[in-house]
Structure formats: C-alpha cells, structure tokens
Amino acid sequence: MSLKALRLTYWISTIVFCTMMAFFAILYLTSAGLAQAFAHLGFPPYFRVELAIFKLAGVAVLLLPLWPRWLKEWAYAGFFITLISAFIAHISSGDRPSRFMGPVVFGIVLICSYVTSKKMNSMR
C-alpha cells in the first residue's frame, strides 16, 4: 500500500472514529436518555461525565499533531479498553445485539486507524 493510500485510510478512519467518540461524549453530558442507559448498565451517574471528559481528551490527542507518540498509544489503548468494556457491559445486561454491535464496529474502525498509523510511522 502506498503512503498516500495509507494516509487517506488513516485520516478517514481516525476522523470517523473521533467524530463518533466526540458526538457520544457530548451526548453523555446532555442526554437524559443516555443517563438512563448508563443507569441500566449499572454505572453510577459520575461515570458518564468522567467517560465523556476522557473521550474528548482522547479525541484531541488522536487528532492534534502536537502530542507525542507515546500519548497517542495510550489514547488508542484507552479507547480500545472502553469499547471492550462497553461490549461486555451490554452483553452482561442482556441488551439486544443492536446495542453491543456499536462497540464492535467502532473497534474495527479504531484498529484500522491504529494499524495505518503504525504503518505510516514505519515508512517515514
């Protein structure tokens, strides 16, 4: 794969992923329905606020070039752990597949962003 194709794949996957994470982070702070969803999953109210703040911070780390590579690695790891945890929480609470497939789909997009990022860095 050429560097141009890698960059395009990286930026598309990263922007799609970060847009969705930022969108949900804002909803975590503003949506009564999502507050109820967090309660349904057994999480305390402060957790959605904490998660929203960390998601917005992670989005900034992935999108802005001023952060060191090691911090981007931590952001990828944090997002991956969050998505696995969401998947497990939805399955454990008996939610239907439409609820737990979101974390799977976003996990695939995140992995695409991470892999292309690593390949681009190795080609420089």
C-alpha positions, 0 to 999 in steps of 0.5 A, spaced: 500 500 500 502 506 498 503 512 503 498 516 500 493 510 500 495 509 507 494 516 509 487 517 506 485 510 510 488 513 516 485 520 516 478 517 514 478 512 519 481 516 525 476 522 523 470 517 523 472 514 529 473 521 533 467 524 530 463 518 533 467 518 540 466 526 540 458 526 538 457 520 544 461 524 549 457 530 548 451 526 548 453 523 555 453 530 558 446 532 555 442 526 554 437 524 559 436 518 555 443 516 555 443 517 563 438 512 563 442 507 559 448 508 563 443 507 569 441 500 566 448 498 565 449 499 572 454 505 572 453 510 577 451 517 574 459 520 575 461 515 570 458 518 564 461 525 565 468 522 567 467 517 560 465 523 556 471 528 559 476 522 557 473 521 550 474 528 548 481 528 551 482 522 547 479 525 541 484 531 541 490 527 542 488 522 536 487 528 532 492 534 534 499 533 531 502 536 537 502 530 542 507 525 542 507 518 540 507 515 546 500 519 548 497 517 542 498 509 544 495 510 550 489 514 547 488 508 542 489 503 548 484 507 552 479 507 547 480 500 545 479 498 553 472 502 553 469 499 547 471 492 550 468 494 556 462 497 553 461 490 549 461 486 555 457 491 559 451 490 554 452 483 553 452 482 561 445 486 561 442 482 556 441 488 551 439 486 544 445 485 539 443 492 536 446 495 542 453 491 543 454 491 535 456 499 536 462 497 540 464 492 535 464 496 529 467 502 532 473 497 534 474 495 527 474 502 525 479 504 531 484 498 529 484 500 522 486 507 524 491 504 529 494 499 524 495 505 518 498 509 523 503 504 525 504 503 518 505 510 516 510 511 522 514 505 519 515 508 512 517 515 514 
